[in-house]
Amino acid sequence: MTCATASATTMLVPDFPFSYDRWLSHPAGLGALPAALHGTEVAVIGGGMSGLTAAYELLRLGLSPVLYEAEQLGGRMRSTPFPGNPEYKAEMGAMRFPVAARSLFHYIDLLGLSTRPFPNPLAPATASTLIDLNGGQDRARTADELPEVYQEVADAWDKALQERADLATLRDAIQRRDVPTLKTVWNSLVKEFDDQSFYGFLATSSTFQSFRHREIFGQVGFGTGGWDTDFPNSVLEILRVVVTEADDNQVGIVGGSSQVPNGLWEHRPETLAHWPQGTSLASLHGGAPRPAVTRLRRTADGIRVTDESGEEREFPAVVFSPHVWTLLNRVDCDPTLLSTPQWTAVERTHYMGASKLFVLVDRPFWRDTDPATGQDAMSMTLTDRMPRGVYLFDDGPDRPGVMCLSYTWNDDSLKVATLSAEERLETLLAKLAAIYPDVDIRSHIIAGPLTVTWETEPRFMGAFKNNLPGHYRYQRRLFTQFMQDGTDPAQQGFFLCGDDVSWTAGFAEGAVTTALNAVWGVLRHLGGTTHPDNPGPGDLFDTFAPLELPYD
Ligand SMILES: Cc1cc2nc3c(=O)[nH]c(=O)nc-3n(C[C@H](O)[C@H](O)[C@H](O)COP(=O)(O)OP(=O)(O)OC[C@H]3O[C@@H](n4cnc5c(N)ncnc54)[C@H](O)[C@@H]3O)c2cc1C
């Protein structure tokens, strides 16, 4: 089932509500370059979802993208096979995609990948959910079956959103793609809430005056649940997720998320300029990308890229997709790559930490009925103990099942960061035994543990960006960096993309849409144009531009 079209809404981000999905699917294509420029090499640094989207579309425009990847293609769409059982995978990064992510789904559909509903807390695809808070447990199949207090919390959240953030108007404007209304309402929220944290928003809402309600909300929250580690972040980040329905109606990709970026590497576009039919990024690169980039220098004609092998190549344009922090410590950068205010924004970028631990088990034993209680042996679990979130994936009763025994963010991720994989497993099993005393998880494990902590991964240093209060201005500088008309020519030709420069970090949709901004930027920089019937994000920049907040 691929179901982008089943969504009435789209992740039309209110800061810049350009319809990337329509730009992508328009028969006129993304643009055209003078024939003399066909085959021009453009560097694309980073082979995650963003870099591969950019490289794929630059290839279709007739350019010759040269992809650099430091580790493995796919980046944070990392589906790691279990040793001995490679058909089963652990989703170390992205694992669930809102069907509203229509630009991402443009590529999921293009590649013919199948999706299935994701087993989020209390979702229809989830047999049962257990909430373990303050030592007490509540179990339910749907939210309606939970005790009254949970409904009070859900109502408090709905009311707070309605009263303080005009949620219904924003959602309606997004569904109708009514940009004037969307911008009017959203811009006033940006002014009001840029300085406000998520927790501050709750604590100052009349509907959340009970601490107990705030604590339960931190545990169960909305959509994917477990939002309390997000409490210090800017409430604008949360409002973007809510208004675009990014946390609702999510699906997983059958066979693993990494198939999307890896699929673009192998895919042979049906329509492409200049190149013969059958050309793919893989074929252009002889099957393997260039290694890590170590140095970037401006020259009279462009940007010189040095890679780990010592090779140097000069390009008229460079697209950079890894986390921007890597510009501070992994890549020796020419200071003129960015303006001083943009460098400040790079320095201020704030990333969330996240850890996960997966095991493969012999069968989905959690579906067994506990004879004493008549309930499932185990459930999708939200807990305030160390594991925080337990997710259960099965392919039928007689086949192995995948357990994500723990998915954590920030402080909870740091609690396991210094432990080895085995130590993590021991600790997590002990914590889960306190919730499920009669279940012997270990006796079912046939492979794993597979684990990751993104903040200690040298090429990432964090899971995904999340702005703190007061960060809007920095975010704006990074997001709009692809607009280089009118800037100092000596500072043109270098284009940032990736989910950390997007307004919706933590969602692959932001990786795709910022890649499309960079593609537009490269097209423009090299002297190409978009079709008048299908203007791109930069052509319509003034209509959609993110609000500028005063500095003084
Ligand atoms: C724990 C976690 C959970 C997530 N959950 C979801 C989810 O459920 N749904 C969703 O939509 N999104 C989710 N995301 C976000 C999603 O994974 C990202 O939005 C997306 O994968 C980002 O793609 P990217 O290309 O911008 O960056 P990346 O995937 O980080 O790609 C950057 C690439 O650059 C490479 N690189 C770094 N330095 C260099 C260098 N010097 N030279 C060459 N290459 C370099 C890296 O190795 C990497 O491959 C999650 C992310 C994490 C970490």
Ligand as a Chemical Component Dictionary entry (heavy atoms), coordinates in Angstrom:
data_LIG
# 
_chem_comp.id                   LIG 
_chem_comp.type                 NON-POLYMER 
_chem_comp.pdbx_formal_charge   0 
_chem_comp.three_letter_code    LIG 
# 
loop_
_chem_comp_atom.comp_id 
_chem_comp_atom.atom_id 
_chem_comp_atom.alt_atom_id 
_chem_comp_atom.type_symbol 
_chem_comp_atom.charge 
_chem_comp_atom.model_Cartn_x 
_chem_comp_atom.model_Cartn_y 
_chem_comp_atom.model_Cartn_z 
_chem_comp_atom.pdbx_ordinal 
LIG C1  C1  C 0 16.598 8.479  15.604 1  
LIG C2  C2  C 0 15.957 9.136  14.433 2  
LIG C3  C3  C 0 14.621 8.935  14.169 3  
LIG C4  C4  C 0 14.029 9.535  13.066 4  
LIG N1  N1  N 0 12.726 9.258  12.807 5  
LIG C5  C5  C 0 12.158 9.750  11.680 6  
LIG C6  C6  C 0 10.887 9.314  11.289 7  
LIG O1  O1  O 0 10.322 8.429  11.931 8  
LIG N2  N2  N 0 10.324 9.880  10.183 9  
LIG C7  C7  C 0 10.976 10.793 9.417  10 
LIG O2  O2  O 0 10.425 11.279 8.425  11 
LIG N3  N3  N 0 12.233 11.178 9.750  12 
LIG C8  C8  C 0 12.826 10.667 10.851 13 
LIG N4  N4  N 0 14.094 11.013 11.170 14 
LIG C9  C9  C 0 14.748 12.056 10.368 15 
LIG C10 C10 C 0 15.264 11.502 9.047  16 
LIG O3  O3  O 0 16.080 10.399 9.318  17 
LIG C11 C11 C 0 16.066 12.628 8.399  18 
LIG O4  O4  O 0 15.205 13.720 8.144  19 
LIG C12 C12 C 0 16.699 12.264 7.073  20 
LIG O5  O5  O 0 17.177 10.965 7.029  21 
LIG C13 C13 C 0 17.814 13.279 6.874  22 
LIG O6  O6  O 0 18.421 13.126 5.634  23 
LIG P1  P1  P 0 19.606 14.109 5.271  24 
LIG O7  O7  O 0 20.066 13.699 3.924  25 
LIG O8  O8  O 0 19.184 15.502 5.505  26 
LIG O9  O9  O 0 20.755 13.839 6.329  27 
LIG P2  P2  P 0 21.569 12.509 6.636  28 
LIG O10 O10 O 0 20.711 11.330 6.500  29 
LIG O11 O11 O 0 22.237 12.746 7.945  30 
LIG O12 O12 O 0 22.656 12.449 5.481  31 
LIG C14 C14 C 0 23.866 13.134 5.525  32 
LIG C15 C15 C 0 24.930 12.220 4.979  33 
LIG O13 O13 O 0 26.153 12.950 4.892  34 
LIG C16 C16 C 0 27.202 12.073 5.208  35 
LIG N5  N5  N 0 28.357 12.891 5.560  36 
LIG C17 C17 C 0 28.634 13.511 6.734  37 
LIG N6  N6  N 0 29.783 14.187 6.646  38 
LIG C18 C18 C 0 30.255 13.993 5.384  39 
LIG C19 C19 C 0 31.415 14.432 4.688  40 
LIG N7  N7  N 0 32.327 15.212 5.268  41 
LIG N8  N8  N 0 31.593 14.045 3.414  42 
LIG C20 C20 C 0 30.676 13.250 2.794  43 
LIG N9  N9  N 0 29.560 12.806 3.428  44 
LIG C21 C21 C 0 29.347 13.184 4.688  45 
LIG C22 C22 C 0 26.650 11.224 6.326  46 
LIG O14 O14 O 0 27.378 10.016 6.455  47 
LIG C23 C23 C 0 25.214 11.014 5.844  48 
LIG O15 O15 O 0 25.088 9.848  5.080  49 
LIG C24 C24 C 0 14.759 10.397 12.229 50 
LIG C25 C25 C 0 16.116 10.598 12.478 51 
LIG C26 C26 C 0 16.719 9.963  13.559 52 
LIG C27 C27 C 0 18.179 10.142 13.784 53 
# 
loop_
_chem_comp_bond.comp_id 
_chem_comp_bond.atom_id_1 
_chem_comp_bond.atom_id_2 
_chem_comp_bond.value_order 
_chem_comp_bond.pdbx_ordinal 
LIG C1  C2  SING 1  
LIG C2  C3  SING 2  
LIG C2  C26 DOUB 3  
LIG C3  C4  DOUB 4  
LIG C4  N1  SING 5  
LIG C4  C24 SING 6  
LIG N1  C5  DOUB 7  
LIG C5  C6  SING 8  
LIG C5  C8  SING 9  
LIG C6  O1  DOUB 10 
LIG C6  N2  SING 11 
LIG N2  C7  SING 12 
LIG C7  O2  DOUB 13 
LIG C7  N3  SING 14 
LIG N3  C8  DOUB 15 
LIG C8  N4  SING 16 
LIG N4  C9  SING 17 
LIG N4  C24 SING 18 
LIG C9  C10 SING 19 
LIG C10 O3  SING 20 
LIG C10 C11 SING 21 
LIG C11 O4  SING 22 
LIG C11 C12 SING 23 
LIG C12 O5  SING 24 
LIG C12 C13 SING 25 
LIG C13 O6  SING 26 
LIG O6  P1  SING 27 
LIG P1  O7  DOUB 28 
LIG P1  O8  SING 29 
LIG P1  O9  SING 30 
LIG O9  P2  SING 31 
LIG P2  O10 DOUB 32 
LIG P2  O11 SING 33 
LIG P2  O12 SING 34 
LIG O12 C14 SING 35 
LIG C14 C15 SING 36 
LIG C15 O13 SING 37 
LIG C15 C23 SING 38 
LIG O13 C16 SING 39 
LIG C16 N5  SING 40 
LIG C16 C22 SING 41 
LIG N5  C17 SING 42 
LIG N5  C21 SING 43 
LIG C17 N6  DOUB 44 
LIG N6  C18 SING 45 
LIG C18 C19 SING 46 
LIG C18 C21 DOUB 47 
LIG C19 N7  SING 48 
LIG C19 N8  DOUB 49 
LIG N8  C20 SING 50 
LIG C20 N9  DOUB 51 
LIG N9  C21 SING 52 
LIG C22 O14 SING 53 
LIG C22 C23 SING 54 
LIG C23 O15 SING 55 
LIG C24 C25 DOUB 56 
LIG C25 C26 SING 57 
LIG C26 C27 SING 58 
# 
